[in-house]
Amino acid sequence: MTGTTSTRLSDGRELIYFDDAGTSTPRAAEFTTDHRGLPPRGEPGEIRFDALTEEWVAVAAHRQSRTHLPPADQCPICPTTGSNPSEIPAADYDVVVFENRFPSLGPAVGPVPDQAAWGTKGPAYGRCEVVSFTPEHTGSFSGLSEVRSRTVIEAWAQRTAALSALPGIKQVFPFENRGADIGVTLHHPHGQIYAYPYVTPRAGVLGAAARKFYDAQDGRETLTGSLLRAEREDGSRMVMEGENFSAYVPFAARWPLEIHLVPHRHVPDLAALSGEEKDELAHVYLDLLKRLDALYPTPTPYISAWHQAPLEPALRAAGYLHLQLTSPRRAADKLKYLAGSEAAMGAFINDTTPESVAERLRAVSVPPSAAFPAVLAAAPEGAPA
């Protein structure tokens, strides 16, 4: 079991240490006092209603002063030292989750304004948290042990449940931006969790399509589940198949590199996974990230996005947890930029074929792990496995 220790930073923000399984005593328990004397937290920014699209836009001008790619000796999420009193008071840790000092949403929580129209604005309620995967300043998630990967998954699940229970929260989104080409502001391996007071535009589109399919099937089948079955039966875009999870490049992939990782069982979010499912996920997720990095001589920038069912009752029943792992990298020395068609119209044009990408991902060599049973890469029907 993963042990946890909760504390408060000097400005009142919550910080939680998650210890790897097998730790006999909390590693950070005696190092949980933040002596920096930070000033009180400010009020939330604001959200404004875009009447043209009926979407909310967060205005967070205070984030202009946030930390940007500091050197290792000034990293805010490395363990605290005498010369670098960081966001994490402990001298060492396994995984840490804490409230962002420069949040896009929060720290207060509450509902968005009713009957929004042009000119409607309100407080940017919500919660933004940082998840530090390791005390090491360099490296990436793919370099973590499976024990540590499992700890991060437990942290995602625990925070999903806790944030979902906050007043006014409509969607919880764990994600990782990896690489300068994606726009990260810290080199230290980390991710984030956003708890929104509204259903985001992308989640709204996915949720509406899922609900339409679910209703047409009289609640007997989900859209994501049917797509998983179709991809597994076709086989040409499968990357791997396990006991509880399978991964594939979607039929209509938008990005040069795009992989969907889907549980075989219909669950709304990470908090609903069983212990056995989390164990396997710790293995297959690392496998996917290693395959992505093995495609080219240098690490691949990516966005790892966990799509969880919104908390809106109308969308919840049909929602289905899945990971969307994407990269704009279309060649070793080329990136895809979202220009006119994609950025202005939302009409994607892919520079690769999903079938060829899946074939390359299956073909790369990833060292087997002794911690969990091997997960075999899938192959098209009739081809050698």
N, C-alpha and C positions, 0 to 999 in steps of 0.2 A: 504494500500500500504506500502511496505517496503521502508524506507528512507535510503539514503546512504550518507556518507561523505568520500571524498577521500583526502588523504594527502601523504606526503613523509617522510620516515625515514631519519636519518641524513646522510646515505650513498647513498641516492637517490632512494631507493626501494619504490615502490608504496604500500600503505596500504589503505584499504577501510573498513569503519565501515558500517555494515548493521543493521538497527534498526528494532525491531519487529513491526509488524503492530499495529497501534493505538498510537504509540509514537508521541506526539504533536510537540516536537522539537528534533533535533539530540542530542542524549545523550552524544556523544563523541566530539561534535564540539569544546568545549573549552579546550579539553585535547589532542590536536593533534600535539604538538611539541615534537620531539625526541631530548633530550638534551645530548645524549651519546657521540656525536662527533666520530662516527664510521669511520674507515679508508675507503678510496675509494674502490669500488668493484673491484674484480679481473676480468681478462678476462675469457671467457668460457673455460671449459675443451675441450676435443676432442672426436670425434666419429671416429671409425675405421670400415672398411668394412670387414666382414667375407666372404671371397670368397667361402668357402665350403657351406654356407647356403644362401648367398646373403642377409645377414641381417646386420644392423648397430649395433655396440656395443658402448655404451658411456663409456669413461674412465674419472672418476671423483675422482682422488686421493686426491684432496683438501677436500673431504668429510670425510676423516679419522679423522679430528679434530672437527667434529660437536658435538654438545651437546648430551650426552647419559644418559638418565634416571636420571635427576637431582632431588634433593629433592624439596619439594613444595616451600620452601622459595627462591629457585633459578630458578624456572620455567620460561622459556623465553616467554611463551604465556599467563601467568597470567597477570592481570592488573598491571601496573607499581605502585610501592611503593617507599618510600624513600630508603629502603634497597635493593630493587630489581628493578632497571631500566630495564624493559623488552623490548621485541620487540614491545609491544603494549603500547604506551604512555598514553593511557586513564586510569583513575582510575576505570572505569567500562565500560562495553560494552555488547552488545547482541551477535552479530556474527562479526568476523573480518576475512578478507582475506588479505594476504600480500605476497610479493615475498620472497621466501626462501633465507635465508642468506647463505646457503650451497647447492646451486642447482646442480642437476645432469645435467641440461640443462640450457643454458642462462648465463647471462642476455640478451646478444645480440640475435637477431633473423635474420634468413636468410635461404637460401636453402641449401640442402646437395649437395655435389659434383656430377656432371654428370658423366656417363660412369664409374662407380666405378669398381675397380678390386683389386687384391691383392696389398697391400701397400697403398691403398687410405685412406686418413684420412682428417678430416676437423674440424672446430670449432663445439663444441656441442651447436649449436643454439637451441633456444626454451625458454620455460618459466616454472618454477616450483613455485607453490604457496601453501601456507599453509592456511587451513580454520579452525579457532578455533570456535567450536560450542557453547561455553559457557565461562563465566569468571571463573566458578568454576573449581578448579584443579582436583577434583575427580568426579567420575560418568562416564556415557557413553551416547551415542546418545539415547539409548532406554529410558533413564530417562528424556529426554527433554519434555517440553510441546509440544502440537501440534502447538501452535503459533510459538514456536522457531523452530520446525522442518520445518515449512513453510518458515521461514526466511532463513534457510540453503538452502532449495530448490531454493529459489529466488536467493541466492548468486551463487549457482551452475549454474543456468540458465544464469544469467547476465555475469558471468565470461566465460561461454562457448561461448556466443556470442562475447564478447570482444576479447578473445584469438583466436577464429577462424578467426578474421579479421586481425591478425598480419601477416606480410610478412613471407612466407615460411612455415607456420604451416600446417600440414597435418592431425593431429588428436588431439582431446582434451579429456582428460581422468580424470574425477573426481573419487576419490576412498578414502576408509578409511581402514587402517590397525588397528585392535583392538586386544590388548593383547600382553603380553611379548612373548608368544609362536609363534606369527606371526613375531616378530622382531621389535616392535615399539621402538622408542628412546625417546619418551615423554609419560608420563602417562596422561597428560592433554587431555581431549576429543577433538580430532581434526581429520581432514582429509587433503587430498592434491589434487591438480589439476596439471597434467602434460600436457603441450602443446608440442607435438613432431614435429620435422621437417621432419619426415618420418612416414609412416604407420607401426605400430608395427607388429611383426610377427603374434601374435594372431589375431589382427584385420585384417591382410591380409588374413589369412585362412578363418575367418568368412566372410569377404567381398567377397572373391572369390566364396564361396559356395552360398552366398546370391545372387550374380549377376548371377550365372549360373541358379539358380532356377527362378529368376525374368525374365531372357531372355527366358527361356523355356515356361514361362506363358505369353509371349508377354507383360510383364509389368502390367498384371492385378492382380497379387498376389505376396506377399512377402514370403520368407521362414519363417521368424520369425512369421508372421501372420498365416501362415498355421500350424505351430507347436503349436501355442497357441490354435487354433481352435481344433486341434486333441487332445490336452491334456484336453481341456474342455469337449469334447465329450466323451472321455474315462472316466475321472473323478477320476481314482484310485490314481493319483499323484497330484491332486489339493490340495492346501493349503487354498486358499481363492479366492473369486470372488467378485468384486465390480462393480460399474457402469462404471468406466473408466480403471481399472487395475485388473489384475488377477495374482496370484502367484501359481507356481507349482514346484515340484521336477522333473527335466527333465528325460525323458525315459532312457537316457544313461548317467546319472549323473556320474561324475568322482570322486567326493569327498564324504567322509562319510556324510557330510551335505552340500547340495547344493540346492539353491532355485533360480528360475528365476522369476522376477517380470516384467510384460510386459504390456504396455498400449494397450488398445483395438484399438486405432487409430494409423495408421502408421505415426510416426513422426521420424525425423532423430536424434533429440537430445533434451536435457532438455529445451533449449531455445525455442523450437517450441511448448511446452505444453501450453495449455490454462490455464487461472486462475482457472477454475473449476477443471481441471485435477491436477494442483499443489495442490489445497486444499485437494483432495482425497489422493494424494500421501503422503502428510504430515501425514495422518492417517494410511494408509496401511503399509507404510515403518516402522513406529514405531511398529505397530502390529507384523510385521515379526521379527524384532529384539527382541521384548519381547518374542515371541514364541521360538526363538533360545535360549535365556537365560533361559527359563523355563524348558528346557529339562534336565538340570543337576543342582546339588546343587550350583555350582560355575559358574561365567560368562564364556561364550563360546568365545574363540578367533575366529576371522573371518576376511575375506577380503571382503569388499563391493565394487564391481567394476561396474561402469556405462559404459556400452558399447554404445558409440555413433557412428553414421555413420561417417567414415573418410571424410575428405574434398576433397579427390581425386575424380574428377568427375566420373571416371569409376565405383567407388564403392558407391558413394553418394546416387544415386536414389534408390538402393536396400537396403540400410542400414536402420536399425530399432532400435530405442532406446530400451534397456532393461537392467535390473540390474541382475548381477550374484553375489549372496551372498553365499560364500563358507567357510567351516571350516574344518580343518584337524582332528577335534575331532571325534573319532570313538567309544568312551566310556567315562564314567565319569573320568577315570584315564589313558586314552590311547589316543595318537595322531598318525595320519598316517604320516609317513615320506616318502618323495620322494626319493627312493633309485634307484637301478639299472634300473628296467623296466621303471619307470616314468621319473627319472632325465636324464638317458642316452638315452632312446629310445622314450620318450614321449608317451609310451603305458601305460595308466592308468589301474589299477586294483582296483575296489571299494570293500570296506569291508562291505558295507551295501547294502540293496536293496532299490531302489527309492520309491517303494510302501510302505514299512514299515516306512521309514523316513517321508513320507507325512502323513501317518496315525498318527504318534506320534506328528507331528507338528499341525495337526488338533485337536488333543485331549487335548493339554495343555490348561490351563485356562489363559486367558488374560483379565484383567478388561476392561469393555466397556468404551468408551469415550463419554462425553457429547458434545464434540465440533463438531463431525461429525456423520452422521448416521452410525449405526453399519454395519460392513462388515462381512457377514456370511462366516464361513469356509465351503468349499465345501466338499461333500462326494461322494463316488463312486455311480454310478447309481444303484438304488434299495436299497441303504442303507439310514438310517435316516439322514437327514441334521442336 
